[in-house]
Amino acid sequence: MITGVIFDNDQSELKHISSKVRDCLALKVDEDSRIHECDSFTGFKDTLQALDLNDFCCMEFLERTGRDATLVLRESFPDCPLLLMVDGSVSPREYVKPDIMPSGIIIKPTNDNQIRQSLKEFMDAVLTGDGQDDADGMRVETREGVTRIPFDRILYIEACAKKVYVRTRKEEYGYYDTLDSLEEKLPEFFARCHRGYIVNLHRISKFVGADNLIYLDDGSELPVSRSYKRTIREALK
């Protein structure tokens, strides 16, 4: 599953860019994709806040609002590959900055062939994982395709009915595996807290041993079995 966001105030240009992005994806991957089209800053901001995962962003960079929009993106997705579409009148000093980190830039006005080539190069890099380290995330294969989930987005992993479910703040991804197998693959800040749960220690806000409960930073609660209480208590010191 590939998820992306395209932001452009010009609806005609938005549809044009979206169509070419979808064409690139259709040639490269067999799985489904979710492309969110935004034609206003408010819509762009709301879309980002509603997403847990995002594989790329293509956005128009305007002199008055471009920086604000890119900072909103970086607040939610610090490492997301970003393609900027910039008017030639805007100084590069406005967008070539460490806190914006564009992966590619299209200078407007330009012709259709140049747009197509720039998008192809950008999407090739996104789909081959350039700039993404698998050491920072896990890949799960579901009916919708392969999804890369950064470890810091994972709240916990639950075992149920011969499958495991990776839970993020707004999504869950179920596939066939076991917690025993995952324990050997996950980084050290994941810990077993129960026969049916592995928790991201970085997402724990409180552990109440008397109640055998873990409280996560999104408000979720997980049980802690007696055999794992000491493990959790030691890990949180």
GILINMO-V95085 format. One record per helix or strand. SS is the DSSP state (2 for helix, 1 for strand). FROM is the first residue (numbers start at 1). LEN is the number of residues. Records with the same first field share a line. If there is no record, write none. Layout:
BEGIN
SS=FROM-LEN ; FROM-LEN
END
This chain:
BEGIN
1=2-6 ; 33-6 ; 56-6 ; 81-7 ; 104-5 ; 137-6 ; 145-6 ; 156-5 ; 163-5 ; 172-4 ; 190-5 ; 197-4 ; 204-5 ; 213-4 ; 221-3
2=11-18 ; 41-10 ; 66-11 ; 92-3 ; 112-16 ; 134-3 ; 151-3 ; 179-7 ; 201-3 ; 209-3 ; 226-10
END
